[in-house]
């Protein structure tokens, strides 16, 4: 039951970020670069993999019209907050939106980075 709830939550949040990218964050003339930052290895990998499954399901069900201007970058943060912050610093200048983050430590590590680059991000 918990897995289903997580997948549904991820699906809804993914639909939200696709909507944000399509309408406000990215002009239609530009490809919206979306970073999906998840713990796909390490101590939090079970949560990260379930979240990834939800995101992939949402992307699969999204309108082709919306998806034509969205590029998804899946990034493994390896359950490491220092690595997560470094990855955020590396990608922030080139992305339009970020999502993922299965723990509050990762959100806190990335928050100042994304704020500096004015990158909206959504934690699951």
Backbone as numpy.savetxt, mean C-alpha at the origin, in Angstrom:
# Nx Ny Nz CAx CAy CAz Cx Cy Cz
-12.36 -17.27 10.22 -13.17 -16.07 10.22 -12.32 -14.81 10.22
-11.24 -14.83 11.00 -10.34 -13.66 11.07 -9.71 -13.41 9.71
-9.31 -14.47 9.02 -8.70 -14.31 7.70 -9.67 -13.65 6.73
-10.90 -14.06 6.76 -11.91 -13.48 5.87 -12.11 -12.00 6.19
-12.15 -11.66 7.47 -12.32 -10.26 7.86 -11.14 -9.42 7.39
-9.93 -9.93 7.52 -8.75 -9.20 7.07 -8.79 -9.01 5.56
-9.12 -10.03 4.83 -9.17 -9.93 3.37 -10.25 -8.92 2.94
-11.40 -8.96 3.59 -12.46 -8.01 3.25 -12.01 -6.59 3.57
-11.39 -6.40 4.71 -10.88 -5.08 5.09 -9.86 -4.58 4.07
-8.95 -5.44 3.66 -7.95 -5.07 2.67 -8.60 -4.74 1.33
-9.59 -5.53 0.97 -10.31 -5.28 -0.27 -10.94 -3.89 -0.27
-11.60 -3.54 0.82 -12.26 -2.24 0.90 -11.24 -1.11 0.90
-10.16 -1.26 1.63 -9.14 -0.21 1.66 -8.45 -0.08 0.31
-8.25 -1.19 -0.36 -7.64 -1.13 -1.69 -8.56 -0.40 -2.65
-9.84 -0.68 -2.57 -10.79 0.04 -3.42 -10.75 1.53 -3.13
-10.59 1.87 -1.85 -10.50 3.28 -1.48 -9.26 3.93 -2.08
-8.09 3.27 -1.97 -6.89 3.91 -2.49 -6.92 3.98 -4.01
-7.52 3.02 -4.66 -7.65 3.10 -6.12 -8.53 4.31 -6.48
-9.59 4.48 -5.72 -10.47 5.64 -5.94 -9.72 6.94 -5.71
-8.94 7.02 -4.64 -8.17 8.23 -4.36 -7.18 8.53 -5.48
-6.50 7.49 -5.94 -5.52 7.69 -7.01 -6.20 8.15 -8.28
-7.33 7.58 -8.57 -8.01 7.92 -9.81 -8.55 9.35 -9.79
-8.95 9.84 -8.64 -9.64 11.12 -8.59 -8.79 12.30 -8.11
-8.06 12.13 -7.04 -7.44 13.28 -6.40 -5.92 13.27 -6.42
-5.32 12.16 -6.19 -3.87 12.11 -6.01 -3.13 12.20 -7.34
-3.67 11.59 -8.38 -3.00 11.57 -9.67 -3.91 12.13 -10.76
-3.38 13.05 -11.54 -4.14 13.49 -12.71 -4.29 12.33 -13.70
-5.33 12.34 -14.48 -5.57 11.23 -15.40 -4.49 11.11 -16.47
-3.72 12.16 -16.67 -2.66 12.11 -17.68 -1.38 11.47 -17.15
-1.34 11.12 -15.88 -0.14 10.61 -15.25 -0.40 9.21 -14.69
0.62 8.35 -14.73 0.50 7.03 -14.11 0.69 7.19 -12.61
-0.24 6.68 -11.86 -0.20 6.75 -10.40 0.63 5.58 -9.88
1.75 5.89 -9.26 2.64 4.87 -8.69 2.19 4.59 -7.26
1.73 3.36 -7.00 1.23 2.99 -5.68 2.16 1.94 -5.08
2.68 2.24 -3.89 3.53 1.29 -3.17 2.67 0.53 -2.17
2.69 -0.78 -2.24 2.01 -1.64 -1.28 3.12 -2.25 -0.43
3.30 -1.71 0.77 4.40 -2.11 1.65 3.87 -3.08 2.70
4.33 -4.32 2.60 3.82 -5.36 3.49 4.95 -6.24 4.02
4.73 -6.80 5.20 5.65 -7.77 5.78 5.39 -9.13 5.13
6.13 -9.44 4.08 5.92 -10.71 3.38 6.91 -11.78 3.83
7.77 -11.41 4.78 8.66 -12.37 5.43 8.90 -11.85 6.84
9.50 -12.67 7.68 9.73 -12.27 9.06 8.54 -12.60 9.95
8.55 -12.01 11.15 7.57 -12.38 12.17 6.12 -12.02 11.83
5.91 -11.06 10.97 4.55 -10.63 10.61 4.08 -11.15 9.25
4.80 -12.11 8.69 4.51 -12.50 7.31 3.10 -13.07 7.11
2.53 -13.71 8.12 1.17 -14.26 7.94 0.17 -13.13 7.73
0.31 -12.02 8.44 -0.57 -10.87 8.23 -0.31 -10.22 6.88
0.96 -10.07 6.54 1.32 -9.44 5.27 0.80 -10.23 4.07
0.90 -11.55 4.13 0.44 -12.37 3.01 -1.08 -12.29 2.85
-1.79 -12.29 3.97 -3.26 -12.16 3.89 -3.65 -10.80 3.33
-2.94 -9.76 3.75 -3.23 -8.42 3.23 -2.93 -8.36 1.74
-1.82 -8.96 1.32 -1.47 -8.98 -0.10 -2.57 -9.68 -0.91
-3.07 -10.79 -0.39 -4.16 -11.49 -1.08 -5.37 -10.57 -1.25
-5.69 -9.79 -0.23 -6.81 -8.85 -0.32 -6.56 -7.76 -1.35
-5.34 -7.22 -1.37 -5.02 -6.19 -2.36 -5.09 -6.74 -3.78
-4.54 -7.93 -3.97 -4.56 -8.52 -5.31 -5.99 -8.80 -5.76
-6.83 -9.22 -4.85 -8.24 -9.45 -5.18 -8.91 -8.13 -5.59
-8.65 -7.07 -4.83 -9.23 -5.77 -5.17 -8.74 -5.28 -6.53
-7.47 -5.45 -6.79 -6.91 -5.02 -8.07 -7.52 -5.82 -9.22
-7.65 -7.11 -8.99 -8.25 -7.99 -10.01 -9.68 -7.58 -10.33
-10.41 -7.08 -9.34 -11.81 -6.71 -9.52 -12.02 -5.23 -9.86
-10.95 -4.48 -9.91 -11.07 -3.05 -10.21 -11.38 -2.84 -11.69
-11.98 -1.73 -11.98 -12.31 -1.37 -13.35 -11.04 -1.21 -14.18
-10.99 -1.79 -15.38 -9.84 -1.60 -16.26 -9.58 -0.12 -16.56
-10.64 0.66 -16.60 -10.50 2.11 -16.84 -9.70 2.77 -15.73
-9.97 2.38 -14.49 -9.24 2.93 -13.34 -7.80 2.41 -13.33
-7.62 1.12 -13.58 -6.31 0.50 -13.45 -5.34 0.88 -14.56
-5.82 1.42 -15.67 -4.92 1.70 -16.78 -3.87 2.75 -16.42
-4.14 3.60 -15.44 -3.19 4.63 -15.03 -2.58 4.38 -13.66
-2.64 3.13 -13.18 -2.11 2.82 -11.87 -1.06 1.72 -12.00
0.11 1.98 -11.45 1.19 0.98 -11.40 1.38 0.60 -9.94
1.29 -0.68 -9.65 1.40 -1.18 -8.28 2.82 -1.72 -8.06
3.43 -1.29 -6.97 4.76 -1.79 -6.58 4.62 -2.49 -5.24
4.76 -3.80 -5.22 4.66 -4.56 -3.98 6.05 -4.65 -3.36
6.15 -4.22 -2.11 7.44 -4.12 -1.43 7.40 -4.92 -0.14
8.37 -5.82 0.02 8.48 -6.64 1.22 9.29 -5.89 2.27
8.64 -5.52 3.36 9.31 -4.80 4.44 9.96 -5.74 5.45
9.78 -7.01 5.29 10.46 -8.07 6.04 10.28 -7.98 7.56
9.18 -7.39 8.02 8.89 -7.26 9.45 10.01 -6.51 10.19
10.63 -5.56 9.52 11.77 -4.82 10.06 11.49 -3.32 9.94
11.30 -2.64 11.07 10.92 -1.23 11.04 12.02 -0.34 10.44
13.28 -0.65 10.73 14.36 0.16 10.14 14.40 0.00 8.63
14.23 -1.23 8.17 14.20 -1.48 6.73 12.99 -0.79 6.11
11.86 -0.85 6.80 10.64 -0.21 6.29 10.87 1.29 6.09
11.49 1.93 7.05 11.77 3.37 6.92 12.72 3.64 5.77
13.77 2.81 5.62 14.72 2.99 4.52 14.03 2.82 3.18
13.18 1.79 3.06 12.45 1.56 1.82 11.52 2.74 1.52
10.87 3.28 2.56 10.00 4.45 2.37 10.82 5.64 1.86
12.00 5.84 2.42 12.86 6.94 1.98 13.28 6.75 0.53
13.53 5.52 0.15 13.96 5.23 -1.23 12.85 5.44 -2.24
11.62 5.08 -1.88 10.54 5.14 -2.87 9.69 6.39 -2.81
9.68 7.09 -1.68 8.78 8.24 -1.51 8.86 9.28 -2.63
10.05 9.60 -3.13 10.09 10.62 -4.19 9.42 10.18 -5.50
9.22 8.88 -5.67 8.72 8.41 -6.97 7.33 7.80 -6.92
6.64 7.88 -5.77 5.31 7.28 -5.69 4.25 8.35 -5.45
3.02 7.99 -5.75 1.88 8.88 -5.57 1.09 8.54 -4.31
1.19 7.29 -3.87 0.37 6.80 -2.77 1.04 5.56 -2.19
0.89 5.35 -0.88 1.42 4.14 -0.25 0.36 3.53 0.65
0.41 2.23 0.77 -0.51 1.52 1.64 0.17 0.25 2.13
-0.48 -0.41 3.07 0.07 -1.64 3.62 0.21 -1.49 5.13
1.39 -1.84 5.64 1.74 -1.64 7.04 0.82 -2.43 7.97
1.30 -3.56 8.45 0.49 -4.41 9.31 0.75 -4.16 10.79
1.60 -3.18 11.11 1.84 -2.87 12.52 2.07 -1.37 12.69
1.77 -0.88 13.89 1.87 0.56 14.14 3.31 1.05 14.11
4.28 0.19 14.45 5.68 0.60 14.39 6.11 0.98 12.99
5.64 0.25 12.01 5.96 0.58 10.61 5.31 1.89 10.19
4.10 2.11 10.64 3.41 3.37 10.32 4.18 4.54 10.92
4.59 4.41 12.16 5.35 5.48 12.81 6.70 5.70 12.13
7.33 4.62 11.68 8.63 4.74 11.01 8.50 5.47 9.67
7.41 5.25 8.98 7.22 5.84 7.64 6.50 7.17 7.64
5.78 7.46 8.68 4.93 8.65 8.71 5.67 9.93 8.37
6.79 10.16 9.00 7.53 11.41 8.75 8.10 11.44 7.34
8.49 10.28 6.83 9.03 10.22 5.47 7.96 10.60 4.46
6.80 9.97 4.57 5.72 10.26 3.62 5.19 11.68 3.80
5.21 12.17 5.03 4.79 13.56 5.24 5.74 14.52 4.54
7.02 14.27 4.64 8.02 15.13 4.00 7.79 15.21 2.49
7.47 14.09 1.88 7.27 14.04 0.42 5.81 14.24 0.01
4.95 14.50 0.99 3.52 14.72 0.74 2.88 13.54 0.01
3.22 12.35 0.48 2.67 11.11 -0.07 1.58 10.61 0.86
0.33 10.56 0.41 -0.71 9.99 1.25 -0.47 8.51 1.48
-0.74 8.04 2.70 -0.62 6.61 2.93 -1.73 6.12 3.82
-2.10 4.87 3.61 -3.22 4.26 4.30 -2.74 2.98 4.94
-2.88 2.90 6.23 -2.50 1.69 6.96 -3.68 0.74 7.01
-3.40 -0.55 6.94 -4.49 -1.52 7.02 -4.74 -1.92 8.45
